[in-house]
Every structure is written in structure tokens, then in C-alpha cells.
């Protein structure tokens, strides 16, 4: 099954509930952020892609209803804990950086880069990025002015703009506190919904003006019937260095029964092995996801309070109910320790479901 087929099957699953979409501009901007995230992951192997897909839908899998009998693992196994989690953000965005000294013109590159993110919903989104070329962190706050030439009249001057809202809530933080080598982003948003879309104005030879300098935007031309939206300088959260994933090096293996009964609970174990030469702490206590067909859920791991030793392992008892809608025959149990997208350790085992 391809990734696309798997995604379509997941979205058609009647047990999933899709959230409401935001306003059109916010929706388009959020989609741009998601595409940037996907582009960062497309270079990974197919396994990582499937992991992202699985992690992306875990909140929609519901834990089965009904009483859950207590497991009875051996003394050498960490007991299963019935601790399903709700719709929480396991990987919230990082806290905003504290402001640093103001960026001066000498701290920044002498030119900018321009990325046209395309148009949708009557809006066009353009990123203007400038790099911190100094040797220390600085903060670029506020917005910038635009100068341009009206392609119809030939008149050139400062443009009347309005504060940009099209990038709100889409993975940016303001002001842009940037480390050496990082970039601040200025968002430009056109609009063709004013005056009924009639008589648009085309601007060429556009430049961003700030800190006493003018930064040409190259061959960029824009067409709009509304005043251009210009955001404040922002830091793209996706470009911030990621915290090293704490659990990615753990290797899960499953010990499962050969057959399971549809509608009934069954016990199995997962062993987390540490192949490295250093202990791996399970702090903070991670979540995991387990599924068989449409049955399963997301739970907090019953952390033992001790790290997984170097070249050692810890075994955990698990318990899962086979959904009554499961068809008889071969089914797959998937168990996933939830870490950062793209690196969550996954184990899979085949079972035979019987009535």
C-alpha cells in the first residue's frame, strides 16, 4: 500500500473525526507551514515517512470502551498501566526566545532572498528572508516599508501597506530573535478581493526598506486589488534547531500470542533495547500508541524510574482489546513509542484474529 493509499484509507475511516478548518487565509498559511515540514522529511527513508504518517493521526484513534481487566505480568516485567491520554500536544512548539540586542544594519546580510509560496483563496504569499551575518544573537523587530514602481503609470514611491495577519498562528514567532546564520522572515500577502477584483495594480522593482538600507526583491512582481499586507519580522520556528530526540535510539521488539480473539483483550510485551554504550533515561515519561485494525489507543508508558541501561533492555507488559469490527484472519499489531516526528521507534507483529 502506498503512502497516498494509506492516507486516503485513514481519512475515510469512520472512527476518525476531522477538526474544523480555520479561516481561509489562516488555512492557506498553515498549509504552507505543513508543506515546509514535509519537505524537510521527504529526504528520509520510506520507514520514516510511514512513521510520520502514523504519528500524524494518532489523536484520532480512540481507546476501546468497556472494562479493562488488570494485567498480571511477571515480576521481571514492568506492569501495564491503564493510562490513556487525551488530545494533548505531545510536542508543543518551543518557548519564544527572549529578546536580544537590536539587530543593526551591519549585523545583517547585504541582500535578501525571496520565496513565492504561491496563491490560493485570492491571496498570494511571499517570504522575504534576511540572514544574521554577525557573530552573536540579535533581535529584528517591527516591520519594514516597501518601495515599488506602478507598472501601469511608471510612478515610483513608498507603498501604503497594512499590518499583515495572513501568517498568524502558522509556526512563526515575533520578534525575530536570530542566531548567527539564521534568517528572519518578512511576509508579504496580496489580496484580490477588493473592489470586486476589478482594476488590479501591478508593482515591479519592489524593495524592502529598513535600517537605512534598501533591499531589492529582484524580478518579483505582484498584482493586487487590496493594499499589500506586510508582517512584522518573524522567526520560522521550523528553522530552529531541534532538541535531539530522546528515545530514537531505543529499539522496540514485540512478544505476542499467535492468535487473538475478536472482541477480547490480550496480553503481550514490548522490550525496549538500548544498543548504545550510554544509559537512556525515559524522562520525561513518553507516550506510546498501539493498534490492531481499528482497536487501540495512545497511552502514557508506565516508566520504571530507572534508565534503560547501556546495551541493556527493559520489558513492559501491554494489554489491548481486539475491536469487534476486526475481520477474521491475519491482522497487524503496531506499537510506536512517540518521539519527534520522523524518528519514533516502531515495532510491528502479525497476529491471527479468530472468533
MOUR-V123279 format. One record per helix or strand of 3 or more residues. SS is the DSSP state (2 for helix, 1 for strand). FROM is the first residue (numbers start at 1). TO is the last residue. If there is no record, write none. Layout:
ss/from/to
SS/FROM/TO
SS/FROM/TO
//
This chain:
ss/from/to
2/3/12
2/24/41
2/46/56
2/58/60
2/105/107
1/113/120
1/123/132
1/138/140
1/145/150
1/156/158
1/161/163
1/176/178
1/183/191
2/194/197
1/201/210
1/213/216
1/222/224
1/228/230
1/234/236
2/237/239
1/250/255
1/259/261
1/265/274
1/287/292
1/295/300
1/313/321
1/329/337
1/346/354
//
